[in-house]
Amino acid sequence: AYTLRSAGTQADLTAVRVLSVSQVVLGGAGATVRYSTNGGSSFQNSTLSPALNASSSVTAISHAGNRVLLAAGASLYRSENGGQSFSLETNLPSGGGRSIQSISIASEGYGYLVGTGGLAYQIQ
């Protein structure tokens, strides 16, 4: 069954990740990043440090446990609290300005980021 939910924004939404029955993280245009702790009945704004540029769009979200990775352009953000707050990953090698388009992480924390121009990072 499908149930229409309000994400509490009019922004175009481009990425979503279900962490559990109760936890959801979504993102989209206009630097929109929101999370729910009640299965999507309501959503709150996530905090990003530093904040995304208002013209940024979220392109990918993935998770392993409460660790959530979120990509917007060439930037990668990490949350350790289910998407309530994110910090910029500063140890990511330079991708030459190429954008991250997809993230996949296994439960052990191993995974990959891929993007434009053949961009590929292994996550360990």
Disulfide bonds with the S-S distance in Angstrom:
none
